[in-house]
């Protein structure tokens, strides 16, 4: 089995060593920007879109954002490869699925990516391991400043940055933090978290943003609107709430351990047993099992396995990554069988 | 951990080497008999009951049924010990739970037991591994003949043997066969089996006879009435049906393997994983897991483990046996924890 070359676990944001890594998986900051005098991508004809795309790539190159910036023309990539980029959070579902001329540029070293001709002309993303909102925002804003000097942005003195979707108008900023909250899920506290975050204009979603289902006990907390607040205010709001949720999760973990240690151990060890023995594992179940293992590591109930290894397992378990690892296209059944075999190998007792 | 001395896996009927052992766990033949000129046990006063009990024990001794006949006065045994005998199928639930003077005599070598002052004065049981209806019946009838020579039975020329419950009047014979039918359960064929058996006057029940729930995929098929048929006719009816059910189970196993081998393997290996890793295991779940392992052995999907070892695991997993093995009384939670630890030890990868 081979690693997908460009997307191995070296991406810094999947590392397990970020701040508050026991609860926070990663932080993502995204800026939506559009180039003045062009329609938004959905209304651009192919020719103009191609011309704009070339102009943005040139601006990215001229900006010398990093030594290792790579460009990928998503129109040329096959579907499996685009899914790989999506599973790694380098591109959005929209960039993966839509049809027109579009691309992504990214730097593994500086951990940013720039989608071009997505919903907006530019989507600048900075990804970090752990809770690193300020650092990620600084990174995204630096990329933004350098591109601003080379591309005239669509901007209004009253509204700020103009975007395809009204919810992004203003700062165009979305800060999203991915948290692993098994104790909040088990103690049924997610409703409280949803309520508290809604009160300050934040929203809670699942792993890939879809729905509110906490697959693998992972939730994503992000700001909903960007208009009417400065970047600093949004950062402050998100960061304050996140610190609270992290503390709450830790408290519930202690409570679970104090009140039902055997049940917690039972759940964690059964999950290890399934990972070591199952012959078929669908993605959804896998996320639940890996969640239990991660909790076991954090509660020191399982022998040491690095959290970065755990993050990598989650990323590599995904459908496109599994197909890439096994070097062939597979239907869902075959993927479940291949995933189980791969996880058995990763979890075999000798290797712990 | 120690084995309960008198009830170790040496009892022949738990052996895995009987006829049709891939499907049939054990055969039990029971004869209900009463001594003439005494009321049925429920209507006997203590004094008479004690006197009758002594007379029956003397008859059992005089009959020289086997070299290793043991007597146990169930009035003197503690509840845990009686439960142990019940879990081993040496006594009935009634003999375990009722209050009056009563006992059990049994021979490990010849694999019979005689309950005295149960629902009837005498309940003669012969137990055998596998499908061995004729052999078990012969054993029970031999015990019966020898006791008959020493105790005058309550008998009517019109009705046959008279018993406390009308359903046992006639031959007083019940033939019960315990089958492991995971494939019939999984392919939802049990209703068909229920219907077919009912048509010939047989009935299907669960492991300990209660309800119709097939705990651990085990069912018990037995004749319902004893009046109006000879012993030979009842034997023929049971045997003929049993051969059909055994064949049907084998057919469904082949079907499962042919149509969904990976799912079968997945189920079996996950069960092994749970047995190797769980920290709490209730009896009901344990029976399901052990059922999967037994199926895996029979389908040659698991490395060899003797079927007799499997039978022993089922018996020893039961609540009273677990308490005996661990040498202390335990509540349900503690038993589940102890059972899981004990099974982890039995299933650890090294020992397979």
Interface residues (C-beta under 8 A of the other chain):
Chain A: X262 X263 X265 X266 X269 X270 X272 X273 X274 X276 X277 X278 X279 X280 X337 X340 X349
Chain B: X262 X263 X265 X266 X269 X270 X272 X273 X274 X276 X277 X278 X279 X280 X337 X340 X349
